[in-house]
Amino acid sequence: MIFFDQFFKAFNRRIIVAILLLGIFNSCTRLQYRESDRELREKFEAIQLQPDITYFRIDSLKAKIRLLKITKPSNQINVVFLHGSPSSLSSWTRYLKDSLLLSKANLWAIDRPGLGYSNFGRSMPSIELQAQVLNSILKDLNLKNIIIVGTSYGGAVAARIALQNNEVKGGILISSAMDPELERQFWGSRLTQWWATRWLVPTGYRVAGDEKTIHAQELSKLEKDWEKLKIPITHIHGTLDDIVPFENVNFTKEHFENIKIVSVPNAGHEISYRRSELVLPLIVELIEIFEN
């Protein structure tokens, strides 16, 4: 009896510590991976750039989607960036500040539904529905000559938009999950789905957990359609990615007609964030194809 009493006391202590840690994490704004409009404007104004931040309402879904753009009247190409999960358009800041990119294209970054300041915390785990929502905005903006860039979860959304919108002329998938057979569940995702712990998890992670839980099913629904995508697609992936396995490149090789694979040796999942010096020239390469 003494042994069991000690065991349960130790177990209860661990539960209390876990709850306290989760509570601290939940109150930490850094773990929400987002910046306010004011914070974004201050960041860009410090380098003499004037971003335009707007919100689009989709009344039928009670959705409000945030978009940041930096444009020049002379630019004919539009590069649209879609982030992963949990994340926000803030993750593309170094791309949106790049002088070469700014000289060649209008730049647009969008907070995907449920993240950033797009109905933060209200999950929309359907890839198809997310693509429809974001594509409706691109069409409302009457964007032409689009190059769409998506990282991680945002890669499949980007590719789906490319199928829906004839103005998408090329795409870049970074560390993107495309193969439903390679999708794996992480123990942390379970905390986002269990009622007793969900409320303790930071909001962005709850949305990420909702997306991850049905991600394989969502990818399966799209698998048969990828062969219809004829535009040039570049798939960049790290060989040591422990979140989205590198073997996803085999799937895109098989299912995408016009695919270029860029393998990044000894790199993990955060290529879009940590290796912008590698990704930027590949975006410029696509832009120059359509400039000529």
C-alpha positions in Angstrom: 0.0 0.0 0.0 2.9 2.4 0.8 4.3 1.7 -2.7 1.1 2.6 -4.4 0.6 5.7 -2.2 4.1 6.9 -3.2 3.4 6.1 -6.8 0.2 8.1 -7.0 1.7 11.0 -5.2 4.6 11.1 -7.7 2.1 10.7 -10.6 0.0 13.5 -9.3 3.0 15.7 -9.0 3.9 15.1 -12.6 0.4 15.9 -13.7 0.5 19.2 -11.8 3.9 20.1 -13.3 2.6 19.3 -16.8 -0.5 21.4 -16.3 1.5 24.3 -15.0 3.9 24.1 -18.0 1.0 23.9 -20.4 -0.5 26.9 -18.7 2.7 28.9 -19.1 3.0 27.9 -22.7 -0.6 28.9 -23.4 0.0 32.4 -22.1 3.2 32.8 -24.1 2.4 34.9 -27.2 5.6 33.8 -28.8 4.1 30.3 -29.1 1.2 31.7 -31.1 3.5 32.6 -34.0 1.8 35.8 -35.0 2.3 39.5 -35.0 -0.4 42.3 -34.9 -0.9 44.7 -37.8 0.9 47.4 -35.8 3.9 45.1 -35.2 4.1 44.2 -38.8 3.9 47.8 -40.0 6.6 48.9 -37.6 8.9 46.1 -38.8 8.5 47.1 -42.4 8.5 50.8 -41.9 11.9 50.4 -40.2 13.3 49.6 -43.7 11.2 52.1 -45.6 8.6 49.7 -46.8 4.8 50.4 -46.6 2.9 47.1 -46.4 -0.9 47.2 -47.1 -2.7 45.0 -44.6 -6.3 44.1 -45.3 -9.1 41.7 -44.2 -11.4 39.8 -46.5 -14.8 38.7 -45.2 -16.4 35.5 -46.4 -19.9 35.9 -44.9 -21.1 32.4 -45.7 -18.4 30.9 -43.5 -18.3 33.8 -41.0 -14.6 34.0 -41.9 -12.2 37.0 -41.9 -8.9 36.4 -43.7 -5.9 38.7 -43.2 -3.6 39.5 -46.1 -0.5 41.6 -46.4 0.8 42.9 -49.7 3.7 45.0 -51.0 3.2 45.9 -54.6 4.5 48.1 -57.4 2.4 49.2 -60.4 5.2 48.1 -62.8 5.3 44.5 -61.6 3.3 42.0 -63.6 4.1 38.8 -61.6 2.3 38.1 -58.2 4.0 35.8 -55.7 1.6 34.5 -53.1 2.9 32.9 -49.8 1.1 30.3 -47.7 2.5 29.4 -44.3 2.5 26.1 -42.4 1.0 25.2 -39.0 1.2 26.6 -36.4 2.4 29.8 -38.1 1.2 33.0 -39.8 2.2 35.3 -42.6 4.9 36.7 -40.3 7.0 33.7 -41.2 7.5 35.2 -44.7 8.9 38.5 -43.5 12.5 38.0 -44.9 11.0 37.2 -48.3 8.7 40.2 -48.2 11.7 42.4 -47.5 13.9 41.0 -50.2 15.0 43.8 -52.6 15.5 41.5 -55.6 12.1 39.8 -55.1 10.4 43.2 -54.6 12.0 44.5 -57.9 10.5 41.6 -59.8 7.0 40.9 -58.4 4.2 42.0 -56.2 4.3 40.1 -52.9 1.3 38.7 -51.0 1.2 36.8 -47.8 -2.0 35.4 -46.3 -2.9 34.1 -42.8 -4.5 30.7 -43.4 -7.9 30.2 -41.8 -7.6 29.6 -38.0 -4.1 31.0 -37.7 -2.5 34.4 -37.5 -5.3 36.9 -37.5 -7.6 34.9 -39.8 -10.3 33.7 -37.3 -7.6 32.7 -34.9 -8.5 29.5 -33.2 -11.4 28.5 -35.5 -10.0 25.5 -37.3 -10.7 24.8 -41.0 -8.9 21.5 -41.4 -10.3 20.8 -44.9 -7.5 21.4 -47.5 -10.2 21.7 -50.2 -12.2 24.3 -48.3 -9.1 26.3 -47.4 -8.1 26.3 -51.0 -11.6 27.5 -52.1 -11.6 30.3 -49.5 -8.1 31.6 -50.4 -8.7 31.2 -54.1 -11.9 33.2 -53.9 -9.8 36.1 -52.5 -7.2 35.8 -55.3 -10.0 35.9 -57.8 -11.7 38.9 -56.1 -8.3 40.7 -56.3 -8.2 39.8 -60.0 -4.6 38.6 -59.6 -2.9 37.5 -62.8 0.4 35.6 -63.4 0.6 34.0 -60.0 3.4 32.0 -58.5 2.2 30.3 -55.4 4.6 29.3 -52.6 3.5 27.0 -49.8 5.4 25.4 -46.9 4.5 22.3 -44.9 0.7 22.1 -44.6 0.5 25.2 -46.8 2.1 23.3 -49.7 -0.9 21.0 -50.4 -3.3 24.1 -50.1 -1.1 25.9 -52.6 -1.1 23.0 -55.1 -4.9 22.7 -54.7 -5.3 26.4 -55.5 -3.1 25.9 -58.6 -5.7 23.4 -59.8 -8.6 25.7 -59.2 -7.0 28.9 -60.7 -5.7 29.2 -64.3 -3.8 32.3 -63.4 -1.4 30.3 -61.2 1.6 29.8 -63.6 4.0 28.0 -61.3 4.4 26.8 -57.7 6.9 26.0 -55.0 6.3 23.4 -52.3 8.7 23.6 -49.3 8.9 20.7 -46.9 5.4 19.8 -47.9 3.3 16.8 -46.9 1.8 15.4 -50.1 1.8 11.6 -49.6 -1.1 10.4 -47.4 0.7 7.1 -46.7 3.6 9.0 -45.0 1.5 11.0 -42.6 2.2 10.2 -39.0 0.6 11.3 -35.8 2.6 12.9 -33.0 1.8 12.4 -29.3 1.5 16.2 -28.8 -1.4 16.2 -31.3 -3.4 14.0 -28.9 -3.3 16.8 -26.3 -5.1 19.1 -28.7 -7.9 16.5 -29.2 -8.6 15.4 -25.6 -11.1 17.7 -23.9 -9.2 17.6 -20.6 -6.0 19.0 -22.1 -7.1 20.9 -25.2 -7.8 24.1 -23.3 -4.3 24.2 -22.0 -2.6 24.0 -25.4 -1.7 27.3 -27.1 -4.4 28.2 -29.6 -2.1 27.9 -32.7 -1.2 24.4 -31.6 -4.8 23.4 -31.2 -5.5 24.5 -34.8 -2.4 22.6 -35.9 -3.6 19.5 -34.1 -7.0 19.7 -35.7 -5.3 19.9 -39.1 -2.8 17.1 -38.4 -5.4 14.7 -37.0 -7.2 14.4 -40.4 -4.4 15.4 -42.7 -3.9 11.9 -44.2 -7.6 11.7 -45.0 -7.5 15.1 -46.6 -4.5 14.3 -48.7 -6.1 11.1 -49.9 -9.1 13.0 -51.2 -6.8 15.0 -53.5 -4.4 12.3 -54.6 -6.2 11.4 -57.9 -6.2 15.0 -59.1 -2.5 15.9 -59.0 -1.9 14.5 -62.4 -4.1 17.3 -63.8 -1.6 19.9 -62.6 0.6 20.8 -65.6 2.3 23.9 -64.5 6.0 23.8 -63.3 6.3 22.9 -59.7 9.5 22.9 -57.6 9.5 20.7 -54.5 12.2 21.6 -52.0 12.7 19.2 -49.1 15.3 18.5 -46.4 16.8 15.0 -46.3 16.6 15.0 -42.5 13.1 16.3 -42.1 11.6 14.6 -39.0 8.2 16.2 -39.3 7.3 15.6 -43.0 9.4 12.7 -44.3 11.8 13.4 -47.2 10.2 10.5 -49.1 7.3 12.8 -50.0 9.5 13.8 -53.0 8.9 10.3 -54.4 5.2 11.0 -54.3 5.5 14.3 -56.2 7.8 12.7 -58.7 5.2 10.1 -59.4 2.0 12.3 -59.4 3.1 15.7 -60.7 3.8 16.0 -64.5 6.1 19.0 -64.5 8.1 18.6 -61.2 11.6 19.7 -60.2 13.0 18.2 -57.0 15.5 20.1 -54.9 16.9 18.0 -52.1 18.6 19.8 -49.3 21.2 17.5 -47.6 21.3 17.4 -43.8 18.4 19.9 -43.5 15.3 19.5 -41.4 11.8 20.8 -41.7 12.2 24.6 -41.3 13.8 25.2 -44.7 11.4 28.1 -45.5 12.4 29.9 -42.3 16.1 28.9 -42.0 17.2 28.6 -45.6 15.7 31.6 -47.4 19.0 32.1 -49.2 18.3 28.7 -50.9 14.6 29.3 -51.6 14.7 32.9 -52.9 16.7 32.1 -56.0 14.3 29.3 -56.9 11.4 31.8 -56.7 13.3 34.2 -58.8 14.0 31.4 -61.3 10.3 30.8 -61.8 9.6 34.5 -62.1 12.2 34.9 -64.8 10.6 32.0 -66.8 7.4 34.0 -67.1 9.2 37.4 -67.6 10.7 36.1 -70.8 
